[in-house]
Amino acid sequence: MKKASIFIPYKKQGEGEELKLALRSIAKNCNFEYEIIIVGDCPDWLNTDEAIHFNPHISAAGEFPKAWNIIGKLKSLLEGHDMDKMVLTYDDVIFLNPVTYKNISKTIALAPLPATANELNGTASDVWKQIMQNTIKALKRNNLPSLNFETHLPRLFDAKKLSEMMSFFGFQKRPYCFPTLYFNWLKSKETPIVLSEIPDQKIKAGIYFPGDFEKYVPVLKQYFYLNWSEQYWSPELEYELLKLFPEPSIFEKDILPNVSL
């Protein structure tokens, strides 16, 4: 198997501690050959001898700037970097336990898609619902299956097929939720794992609502991955993750403290 390219679209926040911990978790628990590619901002501590970094100029104005930014980063990576398999993950995703290539290859969906995005549960913004509505309509137009693959988990893509999918749907007039388009378009023979159908799933712990920190932190090691929404990143969560991943990874520079002589 060729080396997988782990792609993290990144916009710097603070000192980049979330990204630092995500990379420590990958370095510790990713049990297959990979390279790290950070597309976007570059924190001061990132060791670019070990992690590939580039920051393409992306025009992301208009109604959906965040979505166009991520899509632009993805397109620039597909056009500018030779790769076979790509794993999409984020700075707010932690690998809690050893993850093999077999694990990362599993196709995982959240749930069946409703008829309209307004019927989705959770805390999704109106902007995100509009992008999902674009996606639902595109699936219906093309008589494709309709599962929701917006799990915010690490996901494995075939780079060539992903490029073909993006060409098929255009991605020019309107943004789409590209993981949901891709995995429904792919029509894999493998039956996806659907998280909503597993009452006590141990794949993903998510801190999205009040009480989730207290619910999940004591049992994190029972899960493969952890993710959180932006408002629940906190000094308390950082402290717990530093206990799990105290050692710097190869993706961090050896920065010596300033010493006055």
JOLINVEN-V729023 format. One record per residue. PHI is phi in radians with two decimals (NA if undefined). Layout:
((PHI) (PHI))
//
This chain:
((NA) (-1.26) (-1.08) (-1.50) (-1.71) (-1.55) (-1.77) (-2.13) (-1.26) (-2.39) (-2.16) (-1.12) (-2.31) (1.04) (-1.66) (1.35) (-1.17) (-1.09) (-1.08) (-1.02) (-1.24) (-1.04) (-1.19) (-1.06) (-1.20) (-1.16) (-1.03) (-1.41) (-2.04) (-1.49) (-1.79) (-2.61) (-1.28) (-2.65) (-2.21) (-1.76) (-2.21) (-1.73) (-2.01) (2.29) (-1.17) (-2.20) (-1.13) (-1.02) (-1.49) (-1.20) (-1.52) (-1.36) (-1.33) (-1.92) (-1.94) (-1.31) (-2.36) (-2.61) (-2.24) (-1.23) (-1.36) (-2.18) (-1.51) (-2.24) (-1.50) (1.66) (-1.33) (-2.22) (-1.09) (-1.15) (-1.13) (-1.13) (-1.11) (-1.17) (-1.09) (-1.10) (-1.13) (-1.11) (-1.06) (-1.13) (-1.22) (-1.11) (-1.44) (-1.92) (-2.36) (-1.38) (-2.63) (-1.80) (-2.02) (-2.20) (-1.84) (-1.58) (-2.53) (-2.42) (-1.27) (-1.89) (-2.14) (-1.97) (-1.48) (-1.51) (-2.40) (-0.96) (-2.08) (-1.63) (-1.10) (-1.10) (-1.05) (-1.22) (-1.40) (-1.16) (-1.56) (-2.14) (-1.96) (-1.35) (-3.02) (-1.09) (-1.33) (-1.33) (-1.15) (-2.38) (-1.15) (-1.14) (-1.53) (-1.19) (-1.45) (1.80) (-2.00) (-1.10) (-1.32) (-1.10) (-1.13) (-1.13) (-1.10) (-1.15) (-1.14) (-1.17) (-1.12) (-0.98) (-1.19) (-1.04) (-1.12) (-1.12) (-1.13) (-1.12) (-1.01) (-1.83) (0.91) (-1.76) (-1.02) (-2.39) (-1.84) (-1.55) (-1.83) (-1.46) (-1.45) (0.98) (-1.84) (-1.05) (-2.28) (-1.68) (-2.12) (-1.48) (-1.05) (-1.14) (-1.20) (-1.12) (-1.08) (-1.09) (-1.10) (-1.18) (-1.18) (-1.09) (-1.59) (1.62) (0.93) (-2.13) (-1.39) (-2.59) (-1.45) (-2.27) (-1.41) (-1.21) (-1.10) (-1.15) (-1.08) (-1.06) (-1.26) (-1.31) (-1.15) (-1.13) (0.89) (-1.08) (-1.24) (-1.30) (-1.32) (-1.15) (-1.37) (-1.95) (-1.05) (-1.15) (-1.68) (-2.02) (-0.98) (-2.16) (-1.11) (-2.05) (-1.48) (-2.33) (-1.74) (-2.24) (-1.83) (-2.20) (-2.37) (-0.97) (1.65) (-1.18) (-1.02) (-1.17) (-1.26) (-1.72) (-0.99) (-1.15) (-2.16) (-0.99) (-1.23) (-1.45) (-1.97) (-1.42) (-2.39) (-2.22) (-2.46) (-2.52) (-1.48) (-0.95) (-1.25) (-1.82) (-1.27) (-2.62) (-1.00) (-1.19) (-1.20) (-1.03) (-1.05) (-1.12) (-1.27) (-1.14) (-1.18) (-1.35) (-2.30) (-1.37) (-1.56) (-1.04) (-1.69) (-1.16) (-1.51) (-1.92) (-1.16) (-1.44) (-1.75) (-1.48) (-1.19) (-1.20) (-2.18) (-1.50) (-1.69))
//
